[in-house]
Amino acid sequence: MHEMSLCEGILQVLEDQAEVQQFSRVKTVWLEIGALAGVEPSAMTFSFDVVCRGTLAEGSRLEIIHLPALAWCMQCADNVEVRQRHLPCPRCGSYQLHVTGGDEMRIKELEVE
């Protein structure tokens, strides 16, 4: 379950930013996760709660913003939404796709005190 290590990384970012921006408590974290990021949202939520125990983020909410998977189809010359990698273009059936979005994970916003 790599979600646990991802949450440990998020906590490290929160702790670093608490020092830089002078906040003492995290109330809410909005996290953008792309459909191709390979992250299970329920495992992420569980792991976040476990990792944050006894820290400045204990009891905080994790809000997950789901981002669609997008690709550029060389045949259609257009952006298309895809469900997963290595599938054909939903418009023309071509396999000449270049992923342009949906494989990212980033902290979008924080609510802090």
Secondary structure, DSSP 8 states (H G I E B T S, - for coil): -THHHHHHHHHHHHHHHHHHHT---EEEEEEEEETTS---HHHHHHHHHHHTTTSTTTT-EEEEEEE-EEEEETTTTEEEEESSTT---TTT----EEEEES--EEEEEEEE-
